[in-house]
Amino acid sequence: MKLKLNFIFNMTRRLRAEEAGGSVRLQDDTRFGDASRAGLFPALALAAAFLLAFAPSALFAQQPESPSAAQQAGVPPVSAAPTPADPPDPAPPDDSTEAMFPHFKDTRFWLSGQGNFIFQTHPEFPALYSGPHSLGPHYDKATSRVMTLYTGVRLNNSTEFLVDVEEAGGAALSTGLGLAGNTDLDIVRNPLLSKAPYLGRGMIHKVFALSDDKVENQRNALSLFEELPRRRLEIRFGKFSLPDFFDVNSVGSDTHFQFANWTIDNNGAWDYAADTRGYTVGFTADFEDRNWGFRFAESLMPKVANGIDLVWKPWQAHAENFEYELRHGFIPKKAGVIRLLAFTNYANMGIYRAQILQAEEQGTTPNITDHPWHITRKYGFGINFEQNLTRYLTAFARFGWDNGKTESFAYTEVDQTFAQGVGANGAWWHRKQDRAGVAFVTNAICKDHQNYLAAGGLGFLLGDGALNYGRENIVETYYTLHVWRGIYVAPDLQHINNPGYNRDRGPVLVPGFRAHIEF
């Protein structure tokens, strides 16, 4: 126990040293600003105590082998095909996430489902002022839900058809406004959307074998094959969510069992093409070799920021995404992976500086949507690391940047982000279906974006009417407990400093509780 507490203390001290490095600059001397320190380290200590409180004393003893967190989540491990020069830990027995009902044994078909319910609240917090798109400073509570039916059929040894039907509803704290790193990735950001079930995913998946040797594949809702060629090209066409295949992280990408914050589960600066519900239409190409892969996606963009309707003219509005993945650990004999992401978006996006100048000439408040139809470009990149520290403990980190001079359009209002955290597998303390984690993320926006909000402008998520800028810093911790046969519950706690990048508001403490059913 003493060793673990010393480890947590050293991690906290290291974070404080990193923050002392000062401000970060973009090209053209775009300043993001100094990291805010007030309230951060008490929150880290609280998060560590929260994590330790739910892990029994057996957590600190060596335990028998058990499945990794990635395998329990139903996704391939981070080093699915290790090279002799970089052997991973010995593979534990296969034991995917436990469901309430058994899945089809016939490998041609897939039928499963899930229900995810997240309750969150926050007490009253200090705020010198509030605007139309602020997080409300008074006590609030909200419950979101997402229910999904996953189906699929394998047409032959290389082709399958996948269809998911989804229903999402409930509410969000302050209708989802006021935070760049919103506390619940499952929320419906437009309360006027229909509550009827809708098509979430519908795609054709084709695999082209480029080698004769095979590797084992753990079947899941996005791939029904039991084995795949070691060297292959995978093509998908249809409706999907880009985070299904890009910027994936085995311990920091899943609101069903892991973190709930937008900028911890995804790269906040990756303004990925999506409608209000997070889906787009297009195709992906994924080349996979023994210890590396490269993937590309071409997809449609929405008509307006965070809009439900896509532009069906890909020669005008479109998005390209690229990702290189190297499955190689930084620690000898420990599995790891690094993913390098780049994206470009072309859509009817405004330019912050142009709208500020236009408003000054007219003597009005700037409005990022007050411009004729014209296509502008947004681009950025991201880095995604994960590294096995022990058989049951995996660290991860993300960094993201985009050219924030162009309107935040599809995901959230973040121009630079850095996140780091750790996820633990419950097999460590003889609870192989449990999970636990703690993470910290710091988000920022560029100077033009700051000036726009300070002048009273509204983004699709942010707008306090004024702005005393500071980085938005968030700590989150959770513990997912398997209760019985596919039923999971998870207490969650988030601490937010400078909500909406505003030093005049907050800090905010958001406790939450998740109930998840896996069918």
C-alpha positions in Angstrom: 0.0 0.0 0.0 2.8 2.4 0.9 4.5 1.8 -2.4 1.3 2.6 -4.3 0.7 5.8 -2.4 4.3 6.9 -3.1 3.7 6.2 -6.8 0.5 8.4 -6.8 2.4 11.2 -4.9 5.2 11.0 -7.5 2.8 11.2 -10.4 1.1 14.3 -8.8 4.4 16.0 -8.3 5.4 15.2 -11.9 2.2 16.8 -13.1 2.9 19.9 -11.0 6.4 20.1 -12.6 5.0 19.8 -16.1 2.4 22.5 -15.5 5.2 24.9 -14.3 6.6 24.8 -17.8 4.3 27.8 -18.7 2.4 28.5 -21.9 2.3 26.7 -25.2 2.5 28.5 -28.5 1.1 27.6 -31.9 2.2 28.8 -35.3 1.8 32.6 -35.9 2.5 33.1 -32.1 -1.0 31.8 -31.2 -1.0 31.6 -27.4 -3.1 29.1 -25.5 -2.2 30.5 -22.0 -0.9 29.2 -18.7 -2.3 26.1 -17.1 -4.6 26.8 -14.2 -3.4 25.4 -11.0 -6.1 26.3 -8.5 -8.0 23.3 -7.3 -6.1 20.8 -9.6 -4.0 19.0 -7.1 -6.7 18.6 -4.4 -8.7 17.0 -7.2 -5.9 14.7 -8.1 -5.6 13.6 -4.5 -9.4 13.1 -4.3 -9.3 11.1 -7.5 -6.6 8.9 -6.2 -8.4 8.3 -2.9 -11.6 7.5 -4.8 -9.8 4.9 -6.9 -8.1 3.3 -3.8 -11.3 3.3 -1.8 -13.0 0.9 -4.3 -10.0 -1.4 -4.8 -9.6 -4.0 -2.0 -6.3 -4.6 -0.3 -5.8 -7.6 -2.5 -5.2 -5.1 -5.3 -1.7 -4.6 -4.2 -0.7 -8.3 -4.2 0.3 -10.4 -7.2 -2.6 -12.3 -8.7 -3.1 -15.1 -11.2 -3.2 -14.4 -14.9 -6.4 -13.0 -16.3 -7.7 -11.3 -19.4 -6.5 -7.8 -20.3 -8.9 -4.8 -20.1 -8.9 -4.6 -23.9 -9.9 -8.2 -24.3 -12.7 -7.8 -21.7 -14.0 -4.8 -23.6 -14.3 -6.9 -26.8 -11.5 -5.2 -28.8 -8.1 -6.6 -29.8 -5.2 -6.1 -27.4 -2.8 -3.3 -28.1 -0.2 -5.6 -29.5 -2.2 -8.2 -31.4 0.8 -9.3 -33.5 4.0 -8.8 -31.5 7.4 -9.2 -33.2 10.0 -11.5 -31.7 12.0 -8.3 -30.7 9.1 -7.0 -28.7 7.3 -9.9 -26.9 4.3 -8.9 -24.8 3.2 -10.4 -21.6 2.1 -14.0 -21.9 -1.4 -14.1 -23.4 -4.1 -14.8 -20.7 -7.1 -16.9 -21.5 -9.8 -15.4 -23.7 -12.7 -14.0 -21.6 -14.6 -11.2 -23.2 -17.1 -8.9 -21.5 -19.8 -11.0 -19.7 -23.3 -10.5 -21.2 -26.7 -11.4 -19.8 -27.5 -13.8 -22.6 -25.1 -16.0 -24.6 -24.2 -14.8 -28.1 -24.6 -16.8 -31.3 -22.1 -19.6 -31.6 -22.5 -19.7 -35.3 -19.7 -17.4 -36.6 -21.9 -16.3 -39.5 -24.2 -14.2 -37.3 -24.0 -11.6 -34.6 -26.8 -10.4 -32.3 -26.1 -8.4 -29.1 -27.3 -5.3 -27.3 -26.5 -2.8 -24.6 -28.1 -0.2 -22.5 -26.1 2.6 -21.0 -27.6 5.0 -18.4 -25.5 7.9 -16.9 -26.8 10.0 -14.0 -24.8 13.2 -13.2 -25.3 16.2 -11.0 -23.3 19.2 -9.7 -23.8 21.4 -6.7 -23.9 25.2 -6.9 -20.5 26.6 -7.9 -19.1 30.2 -8.0 -19.7 32.2 -11.2 -19.3 36.0 -11.6 -21.6 35.9 -14.6 -23.3 33.5 -17.0 -24.2 33.7 -20.7 -26.6 31.9 -23.1 -24.2 29.0 -23.5 -22.8 28.7 -20.0 -22.9 25.7 -17.6 -25.5 26.8 -15.1 -24.0 27.7 -11.7 -26.9 26.4 -9.7 -27.6 22.8 -8.6 -28.5 20.6 -11.6 -29.0 16.9 -12.4 -29.5 14.9 -15.6 -29.7 11.3 -16.8 -28.8 10.2 -20.3 -29.4 6.9 -22.0 -28.1 5.1 -25.1 -29.6 1.7 -26.1 -28.1 -0.2 -29.1 -29.0 -3.4 -30.9 -25.9 -4.8 -32.8 -26.6 -7.2 -35.7 -24.4 -8.7 -38.4 -24.1 -11.5 -40.9 -21.0 -12.9 -42.6 -21.8 -13.4 -46.2 -18.7 -15.4 -47.0 -15.1 -15.8 -45.7 -14.2 -12.2 -46.6 -17.4 -10.1 -46.6 -19.9 -9.2 -43.9 -22.8 -6.8 -43.4 -23.3 -5.0 -40.1 -26.3 -3.0 -38.9 -26.8 -1.3 -35.6 -30.1 0.3 -34.4 -29.8 2.9 -31.7 -32.1 5.0 -29.4 -30.7 7.9 -27.4 -32.4 10.2 -25.0 -32.6 11.7 -21.6 -31.1 15.0 -20.7 -27.7 16.7 -20.2 -26.5 19.1 -17.6 -27.3 22.6 -18.9 -28.5 20.9 -22.2 -24.9 20.1 -22.9 -23.6 23.7 -23.0 -20.8 25.4 -21.1 -17.9 22.9 -21.3 -15.4 22.0 -23.9 -14.7 18.7 -22.1 -18.3 17.8 -21.4 -18.9 15.3 -18.6 -21.1 12.8 -20.5 -20.2 11.6 -24.0 -23.6 9.9 -24.3 -25.7 13.1 -24.1 -28.0 14.2 -26.9 -26.8 17.7 -27.6 -29.9 18.7 -29.4 -33.0 18.2 -27.2 -35.3 18.8 -30.2 -34.1 15.6 -32.0 -36.6 12.8 -32.4 -36.6 10.2 -29.6 -37.4 7.4 -32.1 -34.9 4.6 -32.8 -32.5 5.4 -35.7 -29.9 3.7 -37.8 -26.6 4.1 -36.0 -24.3 2.0 -38.2 -24.9 0.2 -41.4 -21.8 -0.9 -43.4 -20.3 -3.5 -45.7 -17.0 -4.8 -44.5 -14.7 -6.5 -47.0 -11.3 -8.1 -46.2 -8.7 -8.7 -49.0 -6.0 -11.2 -48.0 -2.5 -10.2 -48.8 -0.8 -13.2 -47.0 -1.6 -16.9 -46.4 -0.9 -16.9 -42.7 -3.7 -16.1 -40.3 -4.0 -14.3 -36.9 -6.8 -14.9 -34.4 -9.5 -12.2 -34.2 -11.8 -11.8 -31.2 -15.3 -11.5 -32.6 -17.2 -8.3 -31.8 -20.0 -6.2 -33.2 -17.6 -4.5 -35.7 -15.9 -7.7 -37.0 -17.4 -11.2 -37.0 -14.4 -13.1 -38.3 -12.7 -15.6 -36.0 -9.4 -15.2 -37.9 -7.9 -12.7 -40.4 -5.0 -12.7 -42.8 -1.9 -11.4 -41.0 -1.3 -9.0 -43.9 -4.6 -7.6 -45.3 -6.6 -4.7 -46.6 -10.0 -4.0 -45.0 -12.5 -1.8 -46.7 -15.7 -0.5 -45.1 -18.4 1.5 -46.7 -21.6 2.9 -45.2 -22.6 4.8 -42.1 -20.3 4.6 -39.1 -18.6 6.7 -36.4 -15.0 7.6 -37.1 -13.9 6.9 -33.5 -15.0 3.3 -34.1 -11.7 2.9 -36.1 -9.5 5.9 -35.4 -7.9 7.1 -32.2 -9.0 3.9 -30.4 -7.5 3.4 -27.0 -8.0 0.2 -25.0 -8.4 2.0 -21.6 -9.7 5.4 -22.6 -12.3 5.2 -25.4 -15.5 3.5 -24.0 -18.3 5.3 -22.1 -19.9 1.9 -21.4 -17.1 0.7 -19.1 -14.5 3.4 -18.8 -14.4 7.2 -18.6 -17.3 9.5 -19.5 -15.7 12.8 -20.4 -15.6 13.8 -24.1 -11.9 14.9 -24.1 -10.7 11.8 -22.2 -12.5 9.2 -24.3 -11.6 11.0 -27.5 -9.0 13.5 -28.7 -10.7 16.9 -28.1 -8.8 18.7 -30.8 -9.9 16.1 -33.4 -12.9 17.8 -35.0 -14.0 14.5 -36.6 -16.7 14.5 -39.2 -20.1 13.7 -37.6 -23.7 14.7 -37.3 -25.3 15.6 -33.9 -25.4 11.9 -32.9 -21.7 11.3 -33.8 -22.2 9.4 -37.2 -21.2 10.1 -40.8 -21.3 8.4 -44.2 -18.2 7.4 -46.1 -15.6 4.7 -46.5 -12.5 3.5 -44.7 -9.4 1.6 -46.0 -7.2 -0.2 -43.4 -3.9 -1.9 -44.3 -2.6 -4.2 -41.5 0.7 -5.9 -41.3 2.5 -7.8 -38.5 3.2 -4.9 -36.2 1.9 -1.8 -37.9 -1.1 -0.5 -39.8 -2.3 2.5 -41.8 -5.8 3.6 -42.3 -7.7 6.2 -44.3 -11.2 7.5 -44.2 -13.2 9.8 -46.6 -16.5 11.0 -45.1 -19.3 13.6 -45.3 -19.5 16.8 -43.1 -22.6 18.3 -41.6 -24.3 21.4 -43.1 -24.0 23.5 -40.0 -22.0 23.2 -36.8 -23.1 20.2 -34.8 -26.0 19.7 -37.3 -28.0 16.5 -37.8 -28.0 16.9 -41.7 -25.0 16.0 -43.8 -23.9 17.7 -47.0 -24.5 15.1 -49.8 -22.1 16.9 -52.2 -18.7 15.4 -51.3 -17.0 17.5 -54.0 -17.8 20.5 -51.7 -17.9 19.4 -48.1 -15.8 16.4 -47.1 -13.3 15.2 -44.5 -10.1 13.1 -44.8 -8.6 11.2 -41.9 -5.2 9.4 -41.8 -3.7 7.2 -39.0 -0.5 5.3 -38.7 -0.3 2.7 -35.9 2.9 1.1 -34.6 2.4 -1.8 -32.2 5.6 -1.5 -30.2 6.1 -0.9 -26.5 8.4 1.7 -24.9 9.2 -0.7 -22.0 11.1 -3.9 -22.9 8.9 -7.0 -23.0 5.8 -4.9 -22.4 3.1 -4.4 -25.1 2.4 -0.9 -26.2 1.2 1.1 -29.2 1.5 4.6 -30.7 -1.0 6.1 -33.2 -0.4 9.2 -35.2 -3.5 10.9 -36.5 -4.1 13.7 -39.1 -7.3 15.2 -40.5 -8.6 17.8 -42.8 -12.2 19.1 -42.9 -13.8 21.1 -45.7 -17.2 22.6 -44.8 -19.2 25.9 -44.5 -17.2 27.1 -41.5 -16.6 30.6 -40.3 -13.3 32.3 -39.5 -13.2 33.8 -36.0 -11.0 36.8 -36.8 -13.1 37.7 -39.9 -16.3 37.7 -37.8 -14.7 39.8 -35.1 -13.7 42.5 -37.6 -17.1 42.4 -39.2 -18.8 42.9 -35.9 -16.5 45.8 -35.0 -17.4 47.5 -38.3 -21.2 47.0 -37.7 -21.1 47.7 -34.0 -22.6 44.3 -33.1 -21.7 41.1 -31.3 -19.7 38.7 -33.5 -21.6 35.7 -34.9 -19.6 32.9 -36.4 -22.5 31.8 -38.5 -23.1 35.3 -40.1 -21.5 34.7 -43.4 -22.5 33.5 -46.9 -22.0 29.9 -47.9 -18.3 29.3 -48.4 -16.1 26.3 -47.9 -13.1 26.7 -45.6 -10.5 24.2 -44.4 -9.8 23.0 -40.8 -6.9 20.7 -40.2 -5.0 19.1 -37.3 -3.1 16.2 -35.9 -3.1 13.9 -32.8 -0.8 11.4 -31.0 -2.2 8.5 -29.0 0.0 6.4 -26.7 -0.8 3.4 -24.6 1.7 1.2 -22.7 1.2 -1.9 -20.5 2.9 -1.2 -17.2 2.0 -4.6 -15.7 -0.3 -7.4 -16.7 -3.2 -5.5 -15.2 -2.2 -1.8 -15.4 -2.1 0.2 -18.7 -1.1 3.9 -19.0 -2.3 6.1 -21.9 -1.8 9.6 -23.2 -3.1 11.8 -26.0 -2.1 15.1 -27.5 -4.1 17.0 -30.1 -3.8 20.3 -32.0 -5.9 22.0 -34.8 -5.8 25.3 -36.5 -8.2 27.0 -34.2 -8.7 30.1 -36.4 -11.4 28.1 -38.2 -14.8 27.5 -36.5 -15.1 24.5 -34.2 -17.7 22.5 -36.2 -18.4 18.9 -35.5 -17.1 17.6 -32.2 -16.2 20.2 -29.5 -14.6 23.5 -29.0 -11.0 22.5 -28.3 -7.9 23.6 -30.3 -5.2 22.0 -28.2 -5.5 19.1 -25.7 -3.3 16.9 -23.6 -4.6 13.9 -21.6 -3.0 11.2 -19.6 -4.3 8.5 -17.3 -4.1 4.9 -16.2 -6.6 2.0 -16.4 -6.6 -1.1 -14.2 -8.1 -4.5 -14.8 -10.1 -6.0 -11.9 -8.4 -9.3 -12.2 -5.6 -7.7 -10.2 -7.9 -8.0 -7.2 -9.8 -11.1 -8.2 -12.7 -9.2 -10.0 -11.9 -10.0 -13.6 -14.9 -8.1 -15.0 -14.3 -4.9 -13.0 -12.3 -1.9 -14.2 -11.0 1.3 -12.6 -9.2 4.3 -13.9 -8.1 7.9 -13.3 -7.2 10.5 -15.9 -6.3 14.2 -16.3 -6.9 16.4 -19.3 -6.1 20.0 -20.1 -7.8 21.8 -23.0 -7.2 25.1 -24.7 -8.3 27.3 -27.6 -6.3 29.7 -29.8 -6.2 33.5 -29.5 -8.7 34.2 -32.2 -11.2 31.8 -30.6 -10.5 33.4 -27.2 -11.2 36.9 -28.6 -14.4 35.8 -30.2 -15.8 34.4 -26.9 -14.5 37.4 -25.0 -16.4 39.7 -27.3 -19.7 37.9 -26.5 -19.7 35.5 -29.4 -21.4 32.1 -29.1 -20.0 28.8 -30.3 -22.2 25.8 -30.7 -21.2 24.8 -27.1 -19.6 27.8 -25.4 -20.5 31.4 -24.7 -20.4 33.0 -21.2 -20.9 36.5 -22.7 -17.4 37.4 -21.6 -14.1 35.5 -21.0 -11.3 35.7 -18.5 -9.3 33.0 -20.2 -7.7 30.0 -18.6 -7.1 26.4 -19.7 -9.9 24.0 -18.9 -8.5 21.3 -16.6 -10.4 18.2 -15.8 -9.7 15.2 -13.5 -11.9 12.1 -13.8 -11.9 8.8 -11.9 -14.3 5.8 -12.0 -14.8 2.3 -10.8 -16.9 -0.2 -12.9 -18.3 -3.0 -10.8 -19.8 -6.2 -12.4 -22.8 -6.9 -10.3 -24.3 -10.0 -12.0 -24.4 -11.6 -15.4 -24.0 -8.5 -17.7 -25.1 -5.9 -15.2 -22.5 -3.3 -14.4 -22.6 -0.2 -12.2 -20.0 2.5 -11.9 -19.6 5.5 -9.6 -17.8 8.4 -11.4 -16.3 11.7 -10.2 -15.1 14.7 -12.3 -13.5 17.9 -11.1 -13.4 20.8 -13.6 -11.3 23.9 -13.3 -12.1 26.9 -15.5 -15.3 25.5 -17.2 -15.5 26.9 -20.7 -12.0 28.3 -20.4 -13.3 30.9 -17.9 -11.4 31.8 -14.7 -14.4 33.7 -13.5 -16.4 30.6 -13.2 -16.0 27.4 -11.2 -14.4 25.1 -10.1 -17.1 22.5 -10.6 -17.4 19.0 -9.0 -19.6 16.5 -11.0 -20.3 13.2 -9.3 -22.1 10.6 -11.4 -23.3 7.1 -11.5 -23.5 4.7 -14.5 -25.7 1.6 -14.9 -24.8 -0.6 -17.9 -26.5 -3.7 -19.2 -24.8 -6.0 -21.7 -27.1 -8.3 -23.6 
